[in-house]
């Protein structure tokens, strides 16, 4: 199977918003653009969802994380298997 060609961001001019991006961000964008279409769509969905405003305070988030961690440690929550998390065996 052929490796998809990396779509370069070099064609963008200085007027583009990328001119203020850190070099590492440009590298990350080029890496993302080299993904197959299905993976780029999934990444785009993930990034878009991350922009939704979360009205919880840091203390509320911290309390939820502590509760969830306690549930995992106590066995009330079994968590997810590797296959459930990554979709395949190691």
N, C-alpha and C positions, 0 to 999 in steps of 0.2 A: 504494500500500500504506500502510495506516495505521501511524503510529508507536505502539508500545505505551505505555500509560500508565505513569508512574512510580508504583511502589507505595511510598507514604510510610511511613517508620518513626515518624511522629508519633503513631500509635496506641499505641505502647509506653509503659508507665508507668515511673516512677522505679525500680521494683523490678527491672526488666530489667537484664541485664548491660550493655546498651548505654549506660547512664548514665555509665559510666566510660570509654567510648570517646572518643578525640579527635574533634573535629568533622570532621576530614578522613576519619577512618575511617567515620563515619556517612554522609558524602557518598559515599564509595566503596561502602558497602553499598547505598545507595539506587540508585546507578548500576548495580550488579550486579543488583539486583532488577528493573531496567527492561529487562534483556536478555530475548530470547525464551527459552522453556523449554529448547530444545536447548543454547543457549549457556550458560544458567545451570547445566545439568547438567554440561557440560564443565568449567566453572569450578569447580563443587563437587568434581568428581573431581580436578582439579588441586590444589585446596586440601587435600583429604583426603590425597592422596598426599604433599603437602609435610609432613604431620605425622608421617609414618613416621620412626622414629629412624634416623639415619645414624651408624653406629658408626665411620666413618672419622675420623681426626684431621685437623686443618687442614693439616698437612704432607702427609698422604696425598692429600687433595683437591687441594692446590696442585701436587703432583707429577703427578697425573693430568691436570690442566688444562694444565700445561706440556708434557706429552707429547702431548696432543691438539692443542695449538696448533702444536707442532713438526711433527706429522704433516700439518696443513693447510698450513703454510708450505713443506714439502718436496714436497708433492704426493702423499704416500702416502695421504692422505685427501682426496678432492675436495670434501667438504662437501655441502651440499644446495643445490639451485637455489631461486630465489625461489618458483617454483610448488610445489616439494616442501615448502617451509617454510610458505607461506601459502595454498596451495591454488588460487591464481589468478594471472594475469599482472598486472603493475603497471598 
